[in-house]
Structures are given as C-alpha cells and as structure tokens.
C-alpha cells in the first residue's frame, strides 16, 4: 500500500508530525477567531467582512507566494511565515486579555495574516512532492491532508471547551505555543528544500499567461473556485450556523467544526490507502456528492443530523482537494509548481473574500437559503 511506502521516508514523517502540530494551532485559532468575531459584533456580516479581509490579502499576494516557493527553499519560507503568523495571534490574545480588542484592529490583523498565508501555502503544498517524489504524490497529498484533518476532528472541539471553560485569550496562547513547536520540529528539514527557478526576474505576468494557456488548469481553476467558495466558504459562517440554526454555544460550535475534520480525515486517509484510483472519477464523484449534501444540509432537522451531513460534505471537499492538488502539480514543470499551486491559494482567499456577500445574504435571507443555493450551483458543475 502506498501509505506504508510513505511512512518509511523519515523526512516525510517529520514533516507530517510538524504539520499535525501546526494544524492544532491553526484549528484552535480558527475556532477562537471565529467565535470572537461573532461575539464582538453579533453580526453575520462582520464575520464575513473579517474573513474577506484575510482572503483579500491572501488572494492578491498568492502568486507572489508561488514565485517565492519556486525561487527559495520551501522549508525556510514555511518556518519564517509561520513564526510571523504566531506573533499575530499572540498579540490578539494579549489585546483580549487587557480588553483592548476591537473590530477594526481585528480586521487589520487578519488582513496581515492573509499576507503571510499567501506566502506560506504554496511552499507548504509544494514541499510534499520534494519529500515524496512524483509517483507517490497523490497518496502523499492525501495523507498530508488526512493528518491535518484528523487533527481537525478534535482540535476545534478542544478549542470550544477551552473558550467555554477557560478563556478566548488562553485558547490563542495555546495556538501560539503550537506554532512555535511546529517550527522547532521543522528545523531538521531546513536543508531539504529544492530551488526550481533560478531566473533573476519575477516574470509574474509571463508565468500567469503560460499557466492559463493550459486547458487543464483553466478547468481545475473553475472547480477549485467553486469548492473553495461553496463548501470551504461555509467554515467562515460556521459560527452563524452553530448559533442560528442549531442554537449551540462555543462547545457545540467546536464539535461542528470537528465533524468536518472527521469527514475530511476519513476521505483523505482512504484515498491515501488505495493502490490505484482514477483521479478524474474521484473529482467528479466528489463534486456531485458535495452538491447533494449541501442541499440535504440546508434542511437538517436537528443538530445530530447536521453534524453527520457536515462530515459527509467535507469528506467530499477533501477528496476533491487531493485530486486537484495532484493534478495541478503534475500538469506543469517543477519550475512552475509553486506558481500553479498559488492558484489554489488564490481560490482559498476568494472563498474568504466572498464572506461579505455570504454574510449579507445570511443576514437578510437566512443561512439556510445560502446553503441550498450553494448546493444547486455545485451540482450544475458536475
């Protein structure tokens, strides 16, 4: 089985462990910031605006992050960007503790966080191929995503309990500590990065034209955008879903996010374990299944059914992400991988950017209608 071959690669194992710790930090801060934004404002629209601030900077600088990933050592970029990100959430924790946090400050800090994400993501995703090789890229991508999402099955629930029983600021201090531990674990890999683009000019426009002249990239871009906005975009409004649909508090909100992590973990680890798989069929089934599950989720009769459907929905998203990440990296030469991965980063940023529209629709017409329409749109792309 491919998964056992991967687990024999020492550097890949170190990377998986470090990324698992990073995901604990990410999911706890995601849960904390999501709850903080709704508690601070009481407005679904502000939740969307905050996500949009993060997504705007992430999208605008995503291609620059891809250029850096091709030109410099990916593990060094990962460590530096993650350290800078950890400082942002340390600052937010301190501001909460001294009662100085406000909506504008939160928006500015999340905008800066989006810049760091734009730099971090292409290097993190691209580094997987350098550790696993091309032949094991699909199972390596799925296993990487599986470890991340496995952490996502308990970290949001843990964060919800910490918010409920201790405090928001403590939850963010916890996240800061996880980020620092991640960087320490990454240090043995600091010389494992490959530099694929040694040209002296950035050539950003030329690279974008080259990438989008490939029909496969055009198609995948549309699919990535749809999945990012219609499925992963729901994470932006998950505090609204938890409060307004299911009438739950921080713990229930955390469990809702954990159900998504569980679904993604099961799907990713299943893909990583299969000896052979048709990537095109995997992508088609994932898109259709995601659309149908969104429609069903819009009519969830209770919290328990909602948790199960949320898990299924994000399992479809995880399967599609594994397929897409593999297809985009194997469609271009190595000196363009970082740049083409940045397109994926761009779509993730856009999913947050559309949070303003999603927040407005939710505030005016209800979150249920938004989810139902999202399902219809996704089905039309099958």
MOZI-V479309 format. One record per residue. N is the residue number from 0. PSI is psi in radians with two decimals (* if undefined). Layout:
n=N psi=PSI
n=N psi=PSI
This chain:
n=0 psi=2.43
n=1 psi=-0.59
n=2 psi=-0.60
n=3 psi=-0.58
n=4 psi=-0.71
n=5 psi=-0.68
n=6 psi=-0.14
n=7 psi=-0.18
n=8 psi=1.89
n=9 psi=-0.82
n=10 psi=-0.60
n=11 psi=-0.67
n=12 psi=-0.72
n=13 psi=-0.76
n=14 psi=-0.79
n=15 psi=-0.75
n=16 psi=-0.78
n=17 psi=-0.72
n=18 psi=-0.56
n=19 psi=-0.75
n=20 psi=-0.72
n=21 psi=-0.70
n=22 psi=-0.56
n=23 psi=-0.80
n=24 psi=-0.75
n=25 psi=-0.84
n=26 psi=-0.61
n=27 psi=-0.68
n=28 psi=-0.59
n=29 psi=-0.78
n=30 psi=-0.77
n=31 psi=-0.79
n=32 psi=-0.67
n=33 psi=-0.79
n=34 psi=-0.70
n=35 psi=-0.77
n=36 psi=-0.67
n=37 psi=-0.62
n=38 psi=-0.65
n=39 psi=-0.64
n=40 psi=-0.57
n=41 psi=0.30
n=42 psi=2.17
n=43 psi=-0.57
n=44 psi=-0.72
n=45 psi=-0.63
n=46 psi=-0.74
n=47 psi=-0.70
n=48 psi=-0.73
n=49 psi=-0.77
n=50 psi=-0.64
n=51 psi=-0.64
n=52 psi=-0.76
n=53 psi=-0.77
n=54 psi=-0.58
n=55 psi=-0.90
n=56 psi=-0.61
n=57 psi=-0.75
n=58 psi=-0.78
n=59 psi=-0.62
n=60 psi=0.18
n=61 psi=-0.75
n=62 psi=-0.58
n=63 psi=-0.69
n=64 psi=-0.63
n=65 psi=-0.69
n=66 psi=-0.77
n=67 psi=-0.69
n=68 psi=-0.61
n=69 psi=-0.47
n=70 psi=-0.44
n=71 psi=2.99
n=72 psi=2.15
n=73 psi=-0.77
n=74 psi=-0.57
n=75 psi=-0.74
n=76 psi=-0.76
n=77 psi=-0.85
n=78 psi=-0.79
n=79 psi=-0.83
n=80 psi=-0.64
n=81 psi=-0.61
n=82 psi=-0.76
n=83 psi=-0.67
n=84 psi=-0.70
n=85 psi=-0.60
n=86 psi=-0.57
n=87 psi=-0.79
n=88 psi=-0.42
n=89 psi=-0.74
n=90 psi=-0.75
n=91 psi=-0.71
n=92 psi=-0.75
n=93 psi=-0.74
n=94 psi=-0.66
n=95 psi=-0.76
n=96 psi=-0.61
n=97 psi=0.15
n=98 psi=0.74
n=99 psi=0.12
n=100 psi=2.44
n=101 psi=3.03
n=102 psi=-0.78
n=103 psi=-0.76
n=104 psi=-0.73
n=105 psi=-0.72
n=106 psi=-0.80
n=107 psi=-0.79
n=108 psi=-0.63
n=109 psi=-0.48
n=110 psi=-0.78
n=111 psi=-0.68
n=112 psi=-0.63
n=113 psi=-0.63
n=114 psi=-0.81
n=115 psi=-0.62
n=116 psi=-0.67
n=117 psi=-0.59
n=118 psi=-0.67
n=119 psi=-0.82
n=120 psi=-0.86
n=121 psi=-0.63
n=122 psi=-0.72
n=123 psi=-0.82
n=124 psi=-0.76
n=125 psi=-0.47
n=126 psi=-0.45
n=127 psi=-0.79
n=128 psi=-0.61
n=129 psi=-0.40
n=130 psi=-0.55
n=131 psi=-0.50
n=132 psi=2.89
n=133 psi=-0.71
n=134 psi=-0.54
n=135 psi=0.30
n=136 psi=-0.78
n=137 psi=-0.93
n=138 psi=-0.56
n=139 psi=-0.74
n=140 psi=-0.77
n=141 psi=-0.71
n=142 psi=-0.72
n=143 psi=-0.84
n=144 psi=-0.60
n=145 psi=-0.73
n=146 psi=-0.76
n=147 psi=-0.85
n=148 psi=-0.45
n=149 psi=-0.73
n=150 psi=-0.62
n=151 psi=-0.18
n=152 psi=-0.38
n=153 psi=-0.46
n=154 psi=-0.77
n=155 psi=-0.69
n=156 psi=-0.71
n=157 psi=-0.78
n=158 psi=-0.71
n=159 psi=-0.73
n=160 psi=-0.74
n=161 psi=-0.73
n=162 psi=-0.77
n=163 psi=-0.80
n=164 psi=-0.44
n=165 psi=-1.56
n=166 psi=2.84
n=167 psi=-0.76
n=168 psi=-0.72
n=169 psi=-0.69
n=170 psi=-0.69
n=171 psi=-0.57
n=172 psi=-0.70
n=173 psi=-0.76
n=174 psi=-0.76
n=175 psi=-0.79
n=176 psi=-0.67
n=177 psi=-0.71
n=178 psi=-0.72
n=179 psi=-0.74
n=180 psi=-0.70
n=181 psi=-0.83
n=182 psi=-0.67
n=183 psi=-0.69
n=184 psi=-0.48
n=185 psi=-0.28
n=186 psi=-0.68
n=187 psi=-0.29
n=188 psi=0.10
n=189 psi=-0.42
n=190 psi=0.19
n=191 psi=-0.11
n=192 psi=2.62
n=193 psi=2.49
n=194 psi=1.97
n=195 psi=-0.33
n=196 psi=1.91
n=197 psi=0.23
n=198 psi=2.64
n=199 psi=-0.37
n=200 psi=2.60
n=201 psi=-0.72
n=202 psi=0.76
n=203 psi=-0.84
n=204 psi=-0.77
n=205 psi=-0.71
n=206 psi=-0.72
n=207 psi=-0.75
n=208 psi=-0.73
n=209 psi=-0.82
n=210 psi=-0.80
n=211 psi=0.01
n=212 psi=-0.19
n=213 psi=2.10
n=214 psi=-0.65
n=215 psi=-0.64
n=216 psi=-0.67
n=217 psi=-0.80
n=218 psi=-0.83
n=219 psi=-0.56
n=220 psi=-0.77
n=221 psi=-0.77
n=222 psi=-0.77
n=223 psi=-0.75
n=224 psi=-0.77
n=225 psi=-0.81
n=226 psi=-0.71
n=227 psi=-0.75
n=228 psi=-0.83
n=229 psi=-0.47
n=230 psi=-1.09
n=231 psi=-0.42
n=232 psi=-0.40
n=233 psi=-0.45
n=234 psi=-0.58
n=235 psi=-0.72
n=236 psi=0.23
n=237 psi=-0.56
n=238 psi=-0.61
n=239 psi=-0.75
n=240 psi=-0.80
n=241 psi=-0.78
n=242 psi=-0.83
n=243 psi=-0.53
n=244 psi=-0.81
n=245 psi=-0.07
n=246 psi=0.82
n=247 psi=2.86
n=248 psi=-2.81
n=249 psi=-0.69
n=250 psi=-0.78
n=251 psi=-0.64
n=252 psi=-0.79
n=253 psi=-0.70
n=254 psi=-0.64
n=255 psi=-0.82
n=256 psi=-0.62
n=257 psi=-0.62
n=258 psi=-0.64
n=259 psi=-0.76
n=260 psi=-0.69
n=261 psi=-0.80
n=262 psi=-0.76
n=263 psi=-0.67
n=264 psi=-0.81
n=265 psi=-0.81
n=266 psi=-0.80
n=267 psi=-0.78
n=268 psi=-0.52
n=269 psi=-0.82
n=270 psi=-0.71
n=271 psi=-0.43
n=272 psi=-0.30
n=273 psi=2.39
n=274 psi=-0.71
n=275 psi=2.56
n=276 psi=2.45
n=277 psi=1.92
n=278 psi=-0.68
n=279 psi=-0.74
n=280 psi=-0.69
n=281 psi=-0.76
n=282 psi=-0.76
n=283 psi=-0.81
n=284 psi=-0.68
n=285 psi=-0.73
n=286 psi=-0.84
n=287 psi=-0.78
n=288 psi=-0.65
n=289 psi=-0.74
n=290 psi=-0.81
n=291 psi=-0.68
n=292 psi=-0.64
n=293 psi=-0.78
n=294 psi=-0.76
n=295 psi=-0.70
n=296 psi=-0.58
n=297 psi=-0.42
n=298 psi=0.47
n=299 psi=2.16
n=300 psi=-0.39
n=301 psi=3.08
n=302 psi=-0.73
n=303 psi=-0.82
n=304 psi=-0.68
n=305 psi=-0.72
n=306 psi=-0.78
n=307 psi=-0.76
n=308 psi=-0.61
n=309 psi=-0.68
n=310 psi=-0.78
n=311 psi=-0.76
n=312 psi=-0.82
n=313 psi=-0.30
n=314 psi=-0.66
n=315 psi=-0.71
n=316 psi=-0.72
n=317 psi=-0.73
n=318 psi=-0.76
n=319 psi=-0.67
n=320 psi=-0.70
n=321 psi=-0.75
n=322 psi=-0.82
n=323 psi=-0.79
n=324 psi=-0.67
n=325 psi=-0.79
n=326 psi=-0.70
n=327 psi=-0.55
n=328 psi=-0.47
n=329 psi=0.05
n=330 psi=-0.14
n=331 psi=2.78
n=332 psi=2.85
n=333 psi=-0.58
n=334 psi=-0.01
n=335 psi=-0.02
n=336 psi=-0.80
n=337 psi=-0.69
n=338 psi=-0.71
n=339 psi=-0.56
n=340 psi=-0.55
n=341 psi=-0.40
n=342 psi=-0.68
n=343 psi=-0.73
n=344 psi=-0.72
n=345 psi=-0.79
n=346 psi=-0.61
n=347 psi=-0.67
n=348 psi=-0.71
n=349 psi=-0.64
n=350 psi=-0.62
n=351 psi=-0.62
n=352 psi=-0.64
n=353 psi=-0.03
n=354 psi=-0.51
n=355 psi=-0.86
n=356 psi=-0.77
n=357 psi=-0.73
n=358 psi=-0.68
n=359 psi=-0.83
n=360 psi=-0.73
n=361 psi=-0.70
n=362 psi=-0.61
n=363 psi=-0.70
n=364 psi=-0.15
n=365 psi=2.56
n=366 psi=-0.50
n=367 psi=-0.77
n=368 psi=-0.71
n=369 psi=-0.77
n=370 psi=-0.73
n=371 psi=-0.82
n=372 psi=-0.68
n=373 psi=-0.72
n=374 psi=-0.74
n=375 psi=-0.79
n=376 psi=-0.77
n=377 psi=-0.65
n=378 psi=-0.59
n=379 psi=-0.33
n=380 psi=-0.10
n=381 psi=*
